Amino acid sequence: MTEASSKKWKGQLKLSKHVRPQLRHFLYLITMCNVMSNQEFKALHF
């Protein structure tokens, strides 16, 4: 993970695009499952 430096993401951690694509896809799937099934995650994501 890297710290984003653009104005939109200032100070937030963001997954680097240099991470293996399979790992990024796996983390994306986990996040989407949490967003769909957990109201707290849904409130943060949308």
ZAMARGU-4260 file (C-alpha; in steps of 0.2 Angstrom, whole numbers, plus 5000, padded with zeros to 4 digits):
<rodrens>
0) 5000/5000/5000 | 5006/5018/4997 | 5000/5035/5003 | 4991/5044/4989 | 4996/5062/4986
5) 4983/5069/4974 | 4971/5081/4981 | 4956/5069/4980 | 4965/5055/4990 | 4976/5066/5001
10) 4983/5057/5016 | 4974/5041/5012 | 4981/5024/5009 | 4979/5016/4992 | 4983/5000/4985
15) 4998/5002/4973 | 4996/4996/4955 | 5013/4987/4956 | 5005/4974/4967 | 5001/4957/4958
20) 4985/4958/4948 | 4978/4942/4956 | 4981/4949/4974 | 4972/4965/4969 | 4958/4956/4962
25) 4956/4945/4977 | 4956/4960/4989 | 4943/4968/4978 | 4932/4953/4979 | 4934/4953/4998
30) 4929/4971/4999 | 4914/4969/4988 | 4908/4955/4998 | 4909/4965/5014 | 4901/4980/5006
35) 4886/4969/5000 | 4883/4960/5016 | 4888/4972/5030 | 4879/4989/5032 | 4894/4997/5040
40) 4905/4994/5025 | 4891/4999/5014 | 4890/5016/5023 | 4908/5019/5021 | 4909/5013/5003
45) 4894/5023/4996
</rodrens>
